[in-house]
Amino acid sequence: MDNALFSMQAEICKAIAHPTRIHILQLLRDGERCVCEIFPAMEMEQPNVSRHLAILKKAGIISSRKEGLKVIYRVNDKRIFELLDLITAILKEQIDSRKKILT
């Protein structure tokens, strides 16, 4: 593997390395959503959510399309959820290990 590939991998990791962006991805897990549905579900202001959506979009993780006045977002590659699920599994194992050590 070369440095260019490492850089691209790092860009994807940086794009998802924020709780708000992980939350957005989880909201998109079941399919497309309008930004008008995303920001209320997150209890955040639309400009803040839009900034995070732009970061995910720039990294190629999500894309958008216009439907009238609405902007609809979708995940480009469902394997991003496999990555998030793997991270969750690792965390659960670490938590379980710590519990065993403390007991």
N, C-alpha and C positions, 0 to 999 in steps of 0.2 A: 504494500500500500504506500502511496506517496503523500506528500504534505498537502496537496490540493484536496485529496479525499478526506484527510484528517480535518482540514479547515471546513469542508462542507458538513462533515459530521458534527463538528463543534457548533456550527450555525444552527443546525436543527436542535441540538441540545440546549443552546442558549435560548432559542425561541420558546421552548416548552418549559424552561427553568424558572417559572414564576407561578405562584398559586392561582392567580387570576386566569392565566392562559390555560392551565390544566383544567380549571373549572369550566372554561369556555369549551374546551375539547370534550369534556364529559357531557356538557349540554348538547353537543353535536353528535354524540355517540349514536343516537337513535335516528339520525338523519338531519336534513337541512332545517335551518331556523332563520327567521328574520332577526335582524339586529333589534327590532322592536320587541322581540320575545326574549332575547338574550339579556339585555341590560336590566329589565325588571327582575328576572330570575336570579340575577347576581346581586341585586340591591345596590347597584352602582349607577353613577351618572353615565349617560350615553357617550360623551366625549372620552371618558376614561376607558370604557369598554371598547370603543372604536380604535383607540390607540393600541390596545392589546390585540385586537383583530388584525390590525395592519401589520403588526410584528409577525403574527402567525402566517399571514398572507405573503409577506415578503420572503419568508423562509420556505414557501411552497407547501406548507402544511394544510392550508385551507384555501378555498377560492370563493368568489362571490359572483352573483348575477343579479341584475335588476329585474324586478317584477312590478311594473308600475312605479310607484313611489318607494316601494320596499326594496331593501337590499337583503338578499338571501345568502347565507353562508353555508358551506359544506366542507367536509374533510375530504382531501384529495386521495388519500391512501389510508384505508381502514387499518393497516398494520401499525399505525401510530398508537392504536388502542392496545395492541399486543405489547408494545413497548411500555405503555403506562401500566398495564396489568402485570407485567414482569417486575417493574419497579415496586408495585404494591405488594407482590408476593415476597420480594426480597425484604421489604420493610417489615412485613408480618413475621417472617422468620427471625429477623433481628430482634423484634420486640419479644417474641417467644423465647429466644435464647437469653435475653436479659432477664426475663421473668424467672427462668430456671436458675440462673446464677444467683438471683436475689432471694430465692426460697430455699 
